[in-house]
Amino acid sequence: MEFTFVNVGYGEAMVLSCPDSARPDGRFCMVIDGGSGEESEYLPEYPGRIRLLDALQRLGCRHIDVMVSTHIHEDHVCGLLPAASFFRVGELWQALPVGLAEALPPLPEIEADDPSRRKFYAALRDWQRLTQMVTEGGGRVEQLKGGDVRRPAEGLSIRVLLPGEEAERQLAGKMTELYAAREPDAFLERLTALDVHMNNYSLILSVRYEDTVMLLPGDTNASGYGDIDRKLLKADLFKVGHHGQRDGADQELLRMIQPQVTVCCASSGRRYGSADPGLLRMIKESGSKVYFSDSPPVPDGMEVPPVHSFLRIRIGKDKRIEALYI
């Protein structure tokens, strides 16, 4: 199996590809999040960064069998839209109820007054467009919730750890309340409140290929793992939450996961305090090897990542994990 972290700057986009005889070309392809849709994220002064659609074409992908939207934030969902307009998407997995996007009224025409609100507004808009695009293209939207297990390809199983049904009901209720607000001040107030809490509504996925396990928590921070059975957190590879900001993990969480390899999806400029030096040192001291989707500065004693467009993780049947910057 090849698991590729795409350098989308501040954001996340991952492509999983593995053999599957049920597919026309013999390979299964899953995309998890899509990075930002903003032009400013991919300017020439940021060498190595690449949009998800361009990355999929360079990787030789011919189809997207499963697309996963872990949560609705601009740096995760907006880059999915161009990919879904180019490739037919078989299934779109999300934490929200099927049909919610169509049931909600259009977003009110409001000028967001700061970058955070503007980005979240764009994410909500593109999420609605994405669900429409997938269904109009003949794909289907599916809601995942804690406890679900999917086996979309040979040797591959995906267990959903969170959010549970109650959290998903809360999220759907907050989305409905937000869209129902037509008065500008009330809408913006609810927009900010939901934006603040959206990270810990992320899908947390435990992905197993053969005997190797990868833990992918979206933007969940260390306090957001709730009452997950701690045995289910153990993983060989850990994509640290919240772009490696200081709250992305703590020592207790790292002891439960015990990862051989940790991947941090932080921007080269360490925006918003991503790739926190203290957290990176904590991960290194836990015995885990750290890799990056982009090229942020790292603490002394850590390997400096080269400029690259892809971090490719190869996983074999012997649990050996090979990582290569491309």
N, C-alpha and C positions, 0 to 999 in steps of 0.2 A: 504494500500500500504506500502511496505517496500522499503526504499531507503537507500542503504548501501554504505558508503564510505570505500573503501579498503585501508588499510595501505600499500602503495607501497613506503614509504619513500618520497623522493623529487619527486613528480609526482602526477598524478590524475588518479583514476579509480573508477567508480561508477556503481552500479548495481541496477536497478529499477525493482521491481517485483510487480505485482498486479493481482487480479482475472480477468479472461477473458474466458468466456465460449467457445469462438471460438478456443481456443488452446486445443490440445489433452489432456494435463494434467490439464487444467483449469486455467493456469497461464500464463501471458505474462512476458517476460524477455527482458530487454533492458540494454546494456552495453554502458557506456559513457566513452571513453578513457580507456587506459590500463596500465598506469604507464610505468616505464622503463623496458628495456630488459637486462640491464647490471647486471652481477652477483654481482658486488660490492655493489649494492643497497640493497642486501638481505643477507648480511653476518651475521653470528651468533651473532656478537656484536651489532646487531640492533634487539633486541627482539620485537616480534609482527609483524614485516614486513612480507608480504606475496605476492607472485606473483599473478597476476590476475587469471591465469588458476587454480592455487591451490585454490584460494579463491572461484571461481565459483563451484568447486567440493565440497568444504566444505559447501557452501551455498545450495547445493542440486540442482543446476541448471541442467536442462536436454537439454536445447536448448537456442540459442540466436536468438530471433525474429528480433531485431534491434540492430545494433552496430553503434555507433556514433564516428567519428573521428573529434574532434572539430577543430584541427589544427595540422600541421606537426611539432612537436617537439619530441625529443627522449623520454622525460619523460611522454608523453601522448600517442604516437602511437605505440612504439615498443613492449609494453606488450600486444597489441591486437593480434599480429601475432600468438603466441602460442595458444591463445584462439580460433582463427579462424581455426587453424589446427586441433583442437580437436572437436569443435562443428560446426555443420552446421550453417551458418549465413544467415538468411532470407533476410535482407537488410542491406547495409552499407550506412550511411548518411555522407555526407561531403560537404564542401563549394566549392570544385573544380568540373569542368565539368565532366560529365560521359564520359569515354573513353580517358581522358587526360593521365592517367597513361600508357595506352597501346600505345598511340600515341607518347609519348616522347621516345627519344633514351635511351639506357642504360647510366647510370652515367659513366663518365670517370674514369678510374682507377687512382685515385690520393690519395696520403697519406696526410690526413689532418694534419696540423702542430700544432694544439692546441686542447684542449678538446672540446671547443665549436663547432669548425668546424667538429671535428670527430663525435660528437653527432648529429649534424644537418645532416651530410652526412648519418649517419645510419638511421635517421628518414625518409629521402627521399627514401632511398633504401627499407626500410620496408613498407613504404606506397605503393610503387609500387607493392611489393610482396603481400600485403594485398588485394588490389583490384583484383589482379589476382586470389588469393586463393578463395575469395568470389564468383567471377563469375564462376570459374571452379567447385565450389561446388554446383552450382545451385542457388546461391543467386543473388541479383541484387544491383548495385551501384546506388545511387540517389544523385543528387545535391540539397542541400537546399539553399534557399536565403531569405533575409529579406522579411517578409510579408507572407511566407508560413505557413499554419496551417495543422498539421497532427493529426489524431485521431487513433492511432495504437491499442488501446485497450479500453474496456468498461470503461467509466468514466475518461479517460485519453486524454488530448489534449496537443499538443506541438506547440507553436508559435515561429517561427524564427524571432528574432528582427534584427539581423545583421549577416553577412555582406549583403549589398545590391548588386544589379546586377553590378553596376559600380566597386565596390570594388572587386567583384569576377572576373571581367574581368581583372582588374589590377593584381590580384594575379596570374591568369592563364598566363597572359603575362609575368610576372616576372619568373614564373616557366619555361616557354618555352625558354626565353632568357638564363636562367641559364643552362639548359640542352644543349642548342646549343653551349655553350662555350666549346671548346675542348682544348684551350691553358691553361695550368695550372694556370698561374697568373690571367688571366681573369675569369676563373671558380671560383677560391678561392675568388676573390674580389666580385663576384656576390653572391656567397654562403654566405659570411658574411653579405652583405647588405640585403638579403632576410631573413636571420636568425633574424636580429635585428627587422625587421618589422612584423614578422610572428604572434606575439602575438595578435596584433590588427586586424588580419584577422580571429580570432577565431569565430566559431559559438556562438552566444548568444541566449540561449534557455529560454523561459518562459514555464515551465512545470506545468500544472494544473491537479490535481487529485481531482475530486469532487469540493470542494470549496477552496482547499488549493493550493497556487501557490509557485513554487520554481524558482528562477532566477539563471541560470547557465551560466556564461559568459566566460568559458574557461580561457584563460590567459589574457583576455582583461583588460587593466588598466583603471584608472578613466577617462583618456582623450579619451578613445576609444569608448564611447557610442554614439558619433555622434549626429544625429538628431532624435533619437528614441523618440517617443511619451512618455512623462514622465509618463503618466497614465499606460503605459504598463510595467514600471519598478517596480511598487509596488508588493511586494512579501512577503509571510510569512516566507520563508527560502531563504537565500542568501548564495551561495557559493562564497566567496570573490575571486576576480580575482588575477592572478599572484602570487598565493601561499601566499597571505597576505604580499607581499612586500609593501614598503611604498606607492608605486604608485597604489596599488590595489583598493583603494577606497578613497574618501574624504567625508567631512561632507555634502556637497550638495548631493552627490550620496546617502549617507545613509538616508538623509531626504526624498528623493524621494522613496527609496525602503521600508523603515520602517519595517525591518524584525524583527520577533519575535526571530528567530534563525539564527545565522551566522556560517558557517562552513569554517574553514581555512585548506587547504591542504598543510601543511608545514612539512618539515622533522624535526626529533628530534634534529638535529644539527643546525637548522635554516640556512641551506645552502643558499647562495646568499642573505642573509638578509630577508629570509621569516619569517613569523610570527613576523613582525616588532612590537616591544613593543608599539610604539606610535600609530600605527594603531589599535592594539588590544585594547588599552585604549579608543581610539575614538569610536570603535564599542561598547564597554561595556558602555560608557557614553551615547550612543544613546539609550540605553535600550534593546539592543539585547543580548541574551544569546549566548556565543561563545563556539563552540566545535571544535575538531581537528581530522584529519585523522591519524596523528602520535602523538608523545608525546613531543612537543617542550617545552622549558622553557617559562613561562608566567610571566607577570608583577605581582607585589604584589597586592593582593586583588582579583585575578582571580583564579578560580578552576583549579588545576593542573591536566592535563589529565593522567590517569593511562596508563601503558603499555597495548596495545590492538592491535588486528588485524583488527577489524571492528568498525566503528561507524554506528550503525543501527538507522535510523530514521523511526518511524512508524507514518503513517498519517491516521486518521480516518475521518469519514464523518462529524464530529462535529468541524473540523478545529483544533483539538488538535494535537500537535506535541510532540511525545515522543522520546527522544534520549537515547541510551544505548551503552556504550562501551563494546565490547565483545573481 
